[in-house]
Amino acid sequence: MEKLYKLVLLLLLVGSILVGEVSAQTGDLPRSTPEEQGVSSKAVHTYFDSLMALPNTEIHGVMVMRHGKVIGEFYPEPFKAEYQHTMYSCSKTFVSAAIGLAIAENRLSLNDRVAPFFAEYLPDTISDNLAAMTIHDLLIMGSGITPSGRLRVENGEWIKNYLGKHVKEPSAAFEYDSMCTYLLAAILQKVMGVNVLEYLQVKLFNEMNITQADWEISAEGYITGGWGMHIQCETMAKFGQLLLNKGEWNGKQLLPESWVEQMLTGHVKFRGGGYGYQLWLCEYPNTYRCDGAFGQYILLMPDQDMVVAITECTMGSGVPQRRLVWDLIFPTLTDSPKKATSEYSKLVKAQKGYKFPVIKGSATSPISSSVIGKRMVLADNRLGWSTIEFTTVGGELKLRVYTTDNDCYDVVCGNGEWITTWIDANPPYSVRYYNRYNGLDGKFAVAASYGWVDKSKLDVKLHYVNWISSLLLKIDFDSNEIEIKENYSAQPFKVKIL
């Protein structure tokens, strides 16, 4: 019977993929004006302007919904609605949904002990606390195992190394740890016979017309769970609306209402909010968020019937992104439609006009001809770049990058404009953990702009627009040195040209 169930799931998965190939992906949610949904266009416009003005922040995409309709969205050039984005810990809430679905199918329960799922990974001696650890404990970040960022970096035996650590009393303390979610993803895969992404595709995504989703996979063969999901901003908004609807989508109950309620329950409470099943309770009453590093957010506001999805890269706390909603939009809300005003046309114009500044500078310099075609070997650096070379193509400057991972890719750079190039190579990543990128489709896009700011100084800006990273390269050919600033790095670092 279990083999038959897994076969049915796989057949459904194949069918959903075939349907997804011809389905629309963006522009799928219904659109409306803010006023029709009882919101001020001016307030939404001010919110968007405020997001773009946040320090140490690069906004990549924002979508605001009320009453199930999109009332505002923007993607600053060179970003686009169709580009996917890495979710970091925003991925966790999707795993929670998958666990709830498996529980509804009576394949799992909250009280299931964790250890029996991983007999092949267990230490020789199993402590009472390890034996007592349950799925509920993992959902609330209460495994009893002290988190360690090094565990994911050193090798690919994550489960064995994690369960081999000292275990304190489960659920006695909240210790946020992506490994808890990773174990949940592994448990679901063991039980269901398909991984979390495949399971969600069958149970949720196909019904919600979500066709473009990837997820990183560990060396052990499991979805990473606590991070690594790669989706579009509109997919984030759809998932937020599903939770806001208590699991209902287009008249179908896709996710059990009782499970959504448990997800949003503060199982762990602390000053300024709390933690449910793999999502956060915000400081504003009855508001919630799926929360990923560097500012990936799905904000849920049931009382206001609103969802806000944000992709970005920020060095900030992320608090302003949500408090600006409370402060700027909430005061304008009404239960009935507002009178249309000219503010809506201003909002539409603003949404189309947001743009990251291009590099200012000349297209050539007195020494540019001596630079073209010269391969520059770089000193060891955290980007893993070994050599770079500039050439020209169709009158445009082209940057070729060679990496220590044996990747090589070309990026066409625009002068006074952004030019986007698709590459068969991996983008810079903030965490160099073992087996990173595995499971992603490998097609990434880089938007680039350049300018000679002095006779011997060339600036190049790279936005990896369907990822998260950006790089500012300030190349000084007099000193043979490159100053590099990553958008998630507080300080630039320098690399010598050897």
N, C-alpha and C positions, 0 to 999 in steps of 0.2 A: 504493500500500500504506500509506503514512504517513497519507494522508487517511482511509482506511478505519479505521486504528487509532484515530485521533482521534475519528472518528464513534462507534466502539464505546465509547470512554471516556465520551463525552458521553451516550450512551444509558444506560450503566450509572449515570452520575451522576444522571440524571433518575429512574431507577428507585429509587436509594438515597434520594433526597429524598422520593419518594412513600411509601416504606416508613417513613421517619423520622417522617412526619407522624402516624402512629398508634402509634409505639413509645414505650415507657417510657424515661425518661432517668435519673432518680435512683432509688435503691433497687434498682438493677439487679444490683449485685454481691452474691454470697452473703454473709450475715451469720453471725457466730458469737460465742460468748463468748470472752474472752481465755483463760480456763482451758482450754477445749476445744482451743485452739491452743498450749498450753504457755506462756502469758503470764500474769502477775499482773494482775488487775483493779486492785489497789491501785496498782501501778506505772503503769498507763495513766492512772488517775485523778490521780496525783501529777504525771505529765507534763503533762496538760491544765491542771491548776491552775498549774503552773510557767510554761506558755506565757502564760496569762492575766495572770500577775504580772510579765511582762517589762517593763522600763521603755521608754517611747517606742515602744510597740508596740500595735497594734490587730489582734488575731487575728480573721479573718473566717470561716475554715473549716479543719477538720483532719480527716483520715481516716487511720487506722492499719490496715494489713493484715498478716496473717501466714498463710502457707500458702494464699494466694489468697483469703482471706476477710477481710471487714471485722470488726475486733474492737473498734473504738472510733471515734467520730466526733462532732463537735459544731460548731454554727454559732451563735455568740452572738447573741441577739436584739439588733437587728432583722434580722440576716443569716439566710439560709435555704439549704438544700442546693440548691434549684433555681436559685439566682441564679448567673449567669455572672460571671466575674472576668477582668480584663485580666492577661496573663501576663508582660508585659515580656520579658526575655531567656529566660525559660522556653520561649518560642516556638521558640527556636533548635533544640532537640533534635528537635522535630517536623519541621523542615526537613531535618535530617540523616537521619531515617527515610525521608523522601520521596526524597532523593538515593540512598539505598541501594536503594530499590525500583526506581528508574529504572536504576541500574547492573545490578541483577539482570535487568532486561528488555533489557539490552544497548543501552540508549538513551544511556547515558553511561558514562564510565570515570573513575577517579581521576586518570589522567594527561592527560585532556583539557585543552587550553590554554583559558584564559578568554577571551582577546582575540577569537578568531574568532566567539564568540557575540554580540559587541557591535560589529560592524563599523560600525554607524551612529553609535556613540558615541565611537569611538576618536579620539585626537589625530592631528594630521597626521603627526607623527613618533612611531613606536612604539619605545620603548627595548627593549634586550635583556631587561631584567628584567620589563617588562610582557609581552613576548612569551612569557616562560618561566613566568608564573604559571599554576598548575593548579587544578583543583577540589580536590585534596588540600590545597593551600596555603590555600584559603579555609576548608576544614573545620577546620583547626587554627589559624585566626587568624594565618596567616603570609603575608598578601598582599604585604607589603613596603611598604604605604602607611601613612603615619602617620595615626592616627585624628584626626578633627576633628568635634567636636559641632556646629559651625556649619554644616556641609555640608547637613544635613537641614532646617535652619531657613530658609536664605536663599531657596531656590526649589525647584522640583520636578525639576530636571535632575540627579538624584542620580548616575546612572551616568556620564554625560558628565563631570561635575565630579570624580567620584571617580577615574576612569581617567585623567583629565588631570593628576593630581597626580604628584609625583615618586615613583618606585617603587624601593625598595631591593631587595636580593636576596631573593626569596621564600623563606619558611620559615627565614630566618636568625635571626629573632627573633619571639617571641610578642608580638603587640600586639592585645589584645582590641578588636574593632571590629564593631558590628552591620552595617556595610556589607558585610562578608564574607558574612554570611548573606543579606543582601538580594540580592547577586549570585547566590548559589546558587538562591534562589527564582526570580529572573528567568531563569536558565539553564534550570531545570526547566520553567518555563512555555513558554519558546521551543521546547523539545524535545518536550514532551508535548502541547502545544496546549490544556492546561487549567492553571489555577493550582494552587498547592501544596495549598490547602484542598480544591479539587475532586478532585485526585488522591488525597489521603489519604482523602477520603470514599469513593471507589470501592475503594481498595486495602486500607484498614484500618477506617475508622470504621463503615461499614455492617455489617461482620462483628462489630464490637464494640458495636453498638447505641449509637453516639455520634451523636446527631442534632442537638444544639444546640451549634454551633460557628460562630464568625464570626472574621474576620481583617481587619485594616486593609489598605487598598490604596493604593499610592502614586499620585501624579499621573501617573506613567509607566505605570500600569495593572498593576503587579505586586504580589503579596502582599508586605507589608513584611518578612516573614521573620524578621529579628532581634528583632522585638517585634510587638505588636499582636494576638496571638491572644486570643480571648475565649471561655472555656470554664468548665465547672463543676468543682468540686473532685473529684467522682467521676470525671469524664473524665480528670483528671490521674492519679488513682489507677489507672484502667484502663490508661493508657499506661505507667505505671511497672510494672504487673504484666506487661504485654506484654514489656517489656525484661527483666524478671526471668525470664520464661519463655523467654528467648532467641528471641523472635519468634513463639512459638506461642500460639494463642488457641482454646480449646474444641476442641482436637484438630487445628486447621489451622495450618500454618506460614505466617503472614501476612507476616512480615518475615524475611528470610534470617538464619539463626543466625550465619553468618559475618560478616554486616554488624553485628549487635548486638555481636559480639566486637570488631570494629574500633571501634565507637562507644565501647566501654568500655576500650579500650586507651589507655594514657598516651602519646600521641604527643608530647606536651610534658610534661616533668616538672620540678617545682620543689619547693622545701621546703614541706611541708605539703600535698602533693597533686600534681595535674597536670591536663592537659586532653586529652580524647579528641576524638571527632568531635562537636563542639557540645554537650558536657557536661563536668562537672568530676569529677575524682577527689578524694574527701574525704581528710582527714588520718587517719581511722580506716581500717585495712587493708581493702581490698576493699569499699569503700563509695563510692557515686557520687551525684551530684545534678544535676538540671536546675535552673537557678538564674536567677530573675528579680529585677529591681530591687524594692526595698521588700518583699522577703521572700516571693516566690513560689517554692516548692520542691517538687520530687518527689525524695524520698530513696530510693535503691535500696541494699538490703543483702542481697546474694546468700547469704552464709554463714548469715545468720539467717533467710533466706526472708521478708523483710519489705519493705514499701513504706510510706512516709509521705508524704502530700500535704498541703501547707499553702498557704492564701491568707491574706494579711495586708497591713498597711501598717506598716512599721517603719523607724525611723531607726537601728536597731542594725545590727550587722555580719551578723546571721543565724547566727553561730557557735553561740550557745546553743540555737537551735531544733533543731539536729542533735546537738549534744553531750549535750543532755538525754536524747535517745534512747539514746545509748551508756551514759550514766551511770545512768539510771533504769530503763530497760526491759531492756537487754541482760543485766544480772546476774540477772534473774528467769527467763530463757528456759530451757525444757526441751524435749527432743525428743518427749516423750510428754505427753498431757493432764494437767493439774493437777486436784486435787480442788476441786470447786465450794465457794465460800465466800460469805458475806454481802457481801463487798467488791464483788461484781458489781452488786448492787442499788444500792449507793452510787454506783458509776460511772454507771449508767443515770440515776439521779436528777440527778447532777452535769451530765451531758451535756445534759439538758433544761433545766437551770437557769442556764446561763451567759448573761449579759446585760450589755450596756453600760449604764452608769448614765444615767438620764434627767436632764434639766436640773431642778434644784430651784428652786422659786419659785412665785409666785402666778399664777393665770390672768388676773388683771386688776390694774390699778394706778390711782391717781387721775388719771393723764394718759392712760390707754390709749384713752379715747374720742376724744381729740384726735389720736391717732396713726393710728387706723383710717381708711383711705381717703386718707391723705396720701401723695402720690408724692414720694419722696426721690431727688433726683439725686445721683449719687456722683461724686467725683473719679476720674480715671484710676486703674485698679488692675489687677493682674496676673490677676484672675479674669475680666476683660472684662465686668464688670457695669456697666451704665450707670445703671439706676434700680431701686429696690425700692419695694414698696408692701405694706402690711398691710391685709387685710380680714377679715371673719368669714364662715364658712359653717357652717351647722348648729350654731352655738355654738362652733365651733373656730376657732382663728386660722389664717389663710392668708397665706403669703408669696408675693408675685408678684415674679419676677425678670425684668428686661429686660437683654439683653446687647448688646454692640457687634457681635455676629455676627447681629443681628436675630432672635435667639431670644427667646421669652417663655414662661415656664412658672410654674405655680402649685404650691406645696407646702403641704399641710395639716399643721399642727404640733400635736402632742399635748401636753397639760399633765399631767405625771406618767405619761406613756406615750409609746411610739413609734407614729406613724401613718405608713404608707408610701403614697406617691403615685407613679404612673407618669407620666413626662413625655415630651414630644416635643422634647427638647433635649439638648445635649451636656453632660456633667459637666465639672468642673474637671480639667485634665490637668497632669501634672508637667512635661511637655516640650511647648513650643509649636512643634512641627515642622510643616513644610509639608504640607497636605492631611490633617492628623490627623482621626481618626474615620471617614474614608471607608471603606466596606465593612462597617461595623457597622450593625445593624438600626435604630438610632436610638431604641429604646425603653429608657429607663433609669428606675430606681426610686430614690426618695429617701425615707428614713425621717427624720422630724423630731420634735424635742421642744423645748419652750420653757418659759420661766418669767420672771416679773418678779422680779428679785432686789433691786430697790429701786424707789422711786417713779418714777424716771426712767431705770432701767436694765433693759434686756430682753436676755436671753441666748437664743440659738437654736442648736441643734446639728443639723447635717445630715449624714447618712450616705448616700452614693450607693452603695447596697447591692449592686448588680450591676456595680460598677466597682471602685474602690479608694479614692476620695477621701472625706474628711470635712471639714467646716468647722464651727468654733465661732465664732459671731458674738456679740460683746459690744457691744450698741448703747447708747450714752450720749446720751440726748436733750437733756441739759443742755449738753454740749460739742459736739453734732452731729458725733459721730465714732463710727466702728465699728472695733473691734479684731477682726481676723480671724486665726485660727490654722488653718492647713492641717495635716492629720495628717502630711504628709511634710515640713513646714517646721520648722526648729529654733526659729525665733522668729516670733511673731505680727507682723502689719503693720497699720497704721492707715489708714483711708480716711475722708476728710472727707465729710460730707453737705452739699452746696452749697446 
